[in-house]
Amino acid sequence: MCMRTNIVIDDELMREAMEYSTARTKRSLIEEALHTFISVHATEKRRESYRTRLAVIRKKTAELRLRTSPSDLLREDRERQ
């Protein structure tokens, strides 16, 4: 679905944006900008979700301790080989 919209955009801003884009029309430039905007914010949202999940996992595992130290586990593994 397409939505027809009239907007006023600063000409200098549009010219500068066109220099960084391969878009040939103002419409395609605006669409490219909207896709980029969505992509950046979706990536940021995924990262924040990852940070939140990681914090929950760290909180749950913070009090867990190995029965054997990591160096002892590595030594035992080397001895088995």
Secondary structure, DSSP 8 states (H G I E B T S, - for coil): ----------HHHHHHHHHH---SSHHHHHHHHHHHHHHHHHHHHHHHHHHHHHHHHHHHHTT---SS-HHHHHHHHHHH-
